Amino acid sequence: MRIKKTILALGLIFSLGLFSGCGKKEEQVANNDDSKTEELKIGSLVTKGEIKDQLAPPAKGEEVAVIKVKDYGEIKCRLFPEVAPSAVENFKKFAKEGRYNNSTFHRVVEDFMIQAGKEADEKKEGREDVKRTQVELNPSVHHLNGALCMARDKDLKKGQGCQFYIVSSETGKTADFNKIKEKANEFYKKENLNVNVDFNEKTKKLYKEHGGKPDLDMMYTVFGQVFQGQDVVKKIEKAPKKEKNETKDKDELNQINAGERSVTKNPVVIEKIEIVKI
C-alpha cells in the first residue's frame, strides 16, 4: 500500500493518485499497496455500522492500540470494529504477531499523513502471508486529523493488507466539498460501484474545526482515531525529509521521484504496537 502520486483535490486516484497521498505527491498516500494478489470480489464497499462520535474518548474496557515510536513517544488510538471489522481484526492480529515491531513510518508527507506497515507486509518468516481484506467504507467516519486508516492498492479489487496511515493536515478547514463530492461520485460511477459520497453540515463543521483530508472520505477504510498523541503524529509529519541526492535506496528514490518529499532523513521507528484494554 504505498500510495502513489498526485493531488487533485480528491485524495484518491484522481488526486492524481492520492489513493494514497498528496497532490501529485498526494496521489500516493493511501494507495501504495503494490503487492501482487488475486482480486477480491466486490459489489458495494459500504458497511452498515455507525460511529456516533468519532472524536469521543474510548469507553472503559474498550480495546485500543498503543503505537510506541522510538524517540517520539506514544500514539493511542481507538479502534472501530463497528464500521471496519475486517481492518480492525487484521490490524490487531498483525500487532499481536509483532509484524509492526521495529518497522518504520516509511512515507511521511507534510500536511497530509504519516504511513507505516510496508515492512509488515513483507515479513513472512515463519508466518502465513498477509490475508488481504476488502476496503470498508462508512459514511459515519471521516479523515479528520488523527484518523487511523488503511492504505490500499490503487485497484479497489486488490484491497488492503498491513499498511496504515494517520491523517495530519489542515486542508479540510478550507476544502471545496462540492468539488470533492463531484469527483468522488464520478469515480465510483466509472467503477460501477454502489458508493455515494456526500458531506452534511455536521461533517463540514467537523472539518472546519479540526482539519483533515475530506478528499479521502469514502475512498479508504477509516478504522480508528487517535485520542492521545496527535502531537506525536505532528512531530513525525514535520520531521526533516531527504532530497534525491541524499539516498541511493531504490524504494526511497522511487518515492522521491514520484514528486513528493516523504522520506525522513532519520528513520522513524515503531518499536511496537500493543493492543490493550482501557
C-alpha positions as CSV (number, residue, x, y, z in Angstrom):
1,M,0.0,0.0,0.0
2,R,2.3,2.7,-0.8
3,I,0.0,5.2,-2.1
4,K,1.3,7.0,-5.1
5,K,1.5,10.2,-6.8
6,T,-0.7,13.3,-7.5
7,I,-3.1,15.6,-5.8
8,L,-6.2,16.9,-7.5
9,A,-8.3,17.6,-4.6
10,L,-9.7,14.2,-4.2
11,G,-7.2,12.3,-2.4
12,L,-7.9,9.3,-4.3
13,I,-6.9,8.1,-7.6
14,F,-7.7,11.2,-9.3
15,S,-6.0,13.1,-6.7
16,L,-3.5,12.1,-9.2
17,G,-3.1,9.1,-7.4
18,L,-3.8,10.1,-4.0
19,F,-5.2,6.9,-3.3
20,S,-2.5,7.5,-1.1
21,G,-1.1,10.7,-1.0
22,C,-0.5,14.3,-1.5
23,G,-1.0,16.3,-4.6
24,K,0.9,14.8,-7.2
25,K,2.7,13.8,-4.3
26,E,-0.5,13.1,-2.6
27,E,-1.6,10.7,-5.1
28,Q,0.5,8.3,-3.3
29,V,-0.8,8.3,0.2
30,A,-3.3,5.8,0.6
31,N,-2.7,3.8,-2.4
32,N,0.6,2.2,-2.2
33,D,0.0,-1.4,-1.9
34,D,1.8,-2.8,-4.9
35,S,1.8,-6.4,-3.7
36,K,0.5,-8.8,-6.3
37,T,-2.7,-10.5,-5.1
38,E,-5.8,-12.1,-6.5
39,E,-8.6,-9.6,-7.0
40,L,-11.3,-9.6,-4.3
41,K,-14.9,-9.9,-5.5
42,I,-16.7,-6.7,-4.6
43,G,-20.1,-5.2,-5.0
44,S,-20.7,-2.3,-2.7
45,L,-17.9,-1.4,-0.3
46,V,-20.1,0.4,2.2
47,T,-20.5,-1.1,5.7
48,K,-23.7,-0.7,7.8
49,G,-22.3,0.1,11.3
50,E,-22.2,3.6,12.7
51,I,-19.9,5.7,14.9
52,K,-21.8,8.5,16.6
53,D,-18.8,10.5,17.8
54,Q,-15.5,9.7,16.1
55,L,-13.6,12.1,18.4
56,A,-15.0,10.7,21.7
57,P,-12.6,9.1,24.1
58,P,-12.6,5.3,24.5
59,A,-15.0,3.8,27.0
60,K,-13.8,1.8,30.0
61,G,-13.0,-1.8,28.9
62,E,-12.6,-0.8,25.3
63,E,-9.5,-2.2,23.3
64,V,-7.2,0.5,22.0
65,A,-3.9,0.5,20.0
66,V,-0.8,2.0,21.6
67,I,1.8,2.8,18.9
68,K,5.2,3.3,20.6
69,V,7.5,5.3,18.4
70,K,11.2,5.5,19.2
71,D,12.4,9.0,20.3
72,Y,8.9,10.4,19.7
73,G,6.5,8.9,22.2
74,E,3.2,7.1,22.1
75,I,0.2,7.4,19.8
76,K,-3.0,6.0,21.3
77,C,-5.9,5.1,19.0
78,R,-9.5,4.0,19.4
79,L,-10.5,1.2,17.1
80,F,-13.8,1.0,15.2
81,P,-14.9,-2.6,14.7
82,E,-18.5,-1.4,14.2
83,V,-17.6,0.1,10.8
84,A,-14.4,-1.7,9.8
85,P,-14.5,-5.2,11.4
86,S,-12.0,-6.8,9.0
87,A,-9.5,-4.0,9.1
88,V,-9.6,-3.9,12.9
89,E,-9.3,-7.7,13.2
90,N,-6.3,-7.8,10.8
91,F,-4.6,-4.8,12.4
92,K,-4.9,-6.4,15.9
93,K,-3.6,-9.7,14.5
94,F,-0.6,-8.0,12.9
95,A,0.2,-6.1,16.0
96,K,-0.1,-9.2,18.3
97,E,2.1,-11.1,15.9
98,G,4.8,-8.4,16.1
99,R,4.7,-7.6,12.4
100,Y,5.0,-3.9,13.1
101,N,7.8,-4.2,15.6
102,N,10.9,-2.2,14.5
103,S,9.2,-1.2,11.3
104,T,9.1,2.5,10.1
105,F,6.8,5.3,9.1
106,H,8.2,5.0,5.6
107,R,6.0,7.7,4.0
108,V,5.7,11.0,5.8
109,V,4.1,13.8,3.9
110,E,3.8,17.2,5.5
111,D,0.2,18.5,5.8
112,F,-1.1,15.1,4.8
113,M,-0.3,11.9,6.7
114,I,2.2,9.5,8.1
115,Q,2.2,6.0,6.7
116,A,3.6,2.7,8.1
117,G,3.4,-1.1,7.5
118,K,5.5,-1.6,4.4
119,E,7.8,-3.9,6.3
120,A,4.9,-5.7,7.9
121,D,3.6,-6.6,4.5
122,E,6.9,-8.0,3.6
123,K,7.5,-10.0,6.9
124,K,6.7,-13.6,6.1
125,E,9.3,-15.6,8.0
126,G,7.6,-18.4,9.9
127,R,4.2,-16.8,9.3
128,E,1.3,-17.0,6.9
129,D,1.2,-14.5,4.1
130,V,-0.8,-11.4,4.8
131,K,-4.5,-12.0,4.2
132,R,-5.8,-9.0,2.3
133,T,-9.2,-7.7,3.0
134,Q,-11.8,-5.7,1.1
135,V,-11.9,-2.0,1.6
136,E,-14.6,-1.0,4.2
137,L,-16.2,2.4,3.6
138,N,-18.6,4.0,6.0
139,P,-20.2,7.5,5.9
140,S,-20.1,7.9,9.7
141,V,-16.3,8.1,9.9
142,H,-14.1,10.7,8.3
143,H,-10.5,11.6,7.5
144,L,-10.3,14.1,10.3
145,N,-6.9,14.8,11.9
146,G,-5.9,11.7,13.8
147,A,-8.0,9.3,11.7
148,L,-6.3,5.9,11.6
149,C,-6.9,4.4,8.1
150,M,-5.8,1.5,5.9
151,A,-3.7,2.3,2.8
152,R,-4.6,0.2,-0.2
153,D,-3.8,-0.7,-3.8
154,K,-4.9,1.8,-6.5
155,D,-7.1,-1.0,-7.8
156,L,-10.0,-1.4,-5.3
157,K,-10.4,-5.0,-6.1
158,K,-6.9,-5.8,-4.6
159,G,-8.0,-4.4,-1.2
160,Q,-5.7,-3.8,1.7
161,G,-3.0,-5.6,3.7
162,C,-0.8,-4.3,6.6
163,Q,-0.1,-0.7,5.7
164,F,-1.9,2.1,7.6
165,Y,-1.7,5.8,7.8
166,I,-2.7,8.6,10.3
167,V,-4.0,11.9,9.0
168,S,-2.3,15.1,9.9
169,S,-3.5,18.0,7.7
170,E,-5.1,21.4,7.8
171,T,-6.6,21.3,4.2
172,G,-10.0,20.2,5.4
173,K,-10.6,23.6,7.0
174,T,-10.9,25.3,3.6
175,A,-12.0,22.3,1.4
176,D,-14.3,22.6,-1.6
177,F,-16.8,19.9,-0.6
178,N,-18.9,20.2,-3.7
179,K,-15.8,19.6,-5.9
180,I,-14.7,16.6,-3.8
181,K,-18.2,15.1,-3.9
182,E,-18.5,15.5,-7.7
183,K,-15.1,13.9,-8.4
184,A,-15.7,11.0,-5.9
185,N,-19.1,10.1,-7.3
186,E,-17.7,10.3,-10.9
187,F,-15.0,7.9,-9.9
188,Y,-17.4,5.3,-8.4
189,K,-19.8,5.6,-11.4
190,K,-16.9,4.6,-13.7
191,E,-16.0,1.8,-11.3
192,N,-19.7,0.5,-11.5
193,L,-19.9,0.5,-7.7
194,N,-22.8,1.5,-5.5
195,V,-21.0,4.1,-3.4
196,N,-22.2,7.6,-2.8
197,V,-20.1,10.4,-1.4
198,D,-21.7,13.4,0.3
199,F,-21.0,15.8,3.1
200,N,-23.7,17.0,5.5
201,E,-23.4,20.3,7.5
202,K,-22.2,18.5,10.6
203,T,-19.3,16.8,8.7
204,K,-18.3,20.1,7.1
205,K,-18.3,21.8,10.5
206,L,-16.0,19.0,11.9
207,Y,-13.5,19.5,9.1
208,K,-13.6,23.3,9.5
209,E,-12.9,22.9,13.3
210,H,-10.5,20.0,13.3
211,G,-8.9,19.8,9.9
212,G,-8.2,16.6,8.0
213,K,-8.4,15.3,4.4
214,P,-12.0,15.2,3.3
215,D,-10.9,14.2,-0.3
216,L,-10.1,10.7,1.1
217,D,-13.6,10.2,2.7
218,M,-15.3,7.0,1.3
219,M,-12.1,6.2,-0.6
220,Y,-10.2,4.4,2.2
221,T,-11.0,2.5,5.3
222,V,-11.2,4.5,8.4
223,F,-10.8,2.0,11.3
224,G,-9.8,4.1,14.3
225,Q,-9.0,7.6,15.7
226,V,-6.1,9.0,17.7
227,F,-7.3,10.1,21.2
228,Q,-3.9,10.8,22.7
229,G,-0.6,11.6,20.9
230,Q,-1.7,13.7,17.9
231,D,1.2,16.0,18.9
232,V,3.5,13.0,18.3
233,V,1.9,12.5,14.8
234,K,2.5,16.2,14.1
235,K,6.2,15.9,15.1
236,I,6.7,12.9,12.8
237,E,4.9,14.7,10.0
238,K,7.3,17.7,10.4
239,A,10.4,15.5,10.5
240,P,13.1,16.7,8.0
241,K,13.0,14.9,4.7
242,K,15.7,13.6,2.3
243,E,16.5,15.2,-1.0
244,K,17.1,13.0,-4.0
245,N,20.9,13.3,-3.7
246,E,20.7,12.0,-0.1
247,T,19.8,8.4,-0.8
248,K,20.7,5.5,-3.0
249,D,17.9,3.3,-1.8
250,K,15.7,2.2,-4.8
251,D,12.4,2.4,-2.9
252,E,13.3,5.8,-1.4
253,L,14.3,7.1,-4.8
254,N,11.0,5.9,-6.3
255,Q,9.1,7.8,-3.6
256,I,11.1,11.0,-4.2
257,N,10.9,10.7,-8.0
258,A,7.1,10.3,-7.7
259,G,7.1,14.0,-6.8
260,E,6.9,14.1,-3.0
261,R,9.3,14.7,-0.2
262,S,8.2,11.8,2.1
263,V,11.4,10.0,3.1
264,T,12.6,11.1,6.6
265,K,16.3,11.9,7.0
266,N,16.3,9.7,10.1
267,P,14.2,6.6,10.2
268,V,11.0,7.0,12.4
269,V,10.9,3.6,14.0
270,I,7.8,1.9,15.5
271,E,9.2,-0.1,18.5
272,K,5.9,-2.0,18.8
273,I,2.1,-1.7,18.6
274,E,0.2,-3.1,21.6
275,I,-3.5,-3.8,21.8
276,V,-4.6,-3.1,25.4
277,K,-7.9,-2.5,27.3
278,I,-8.6,0.8,28.9
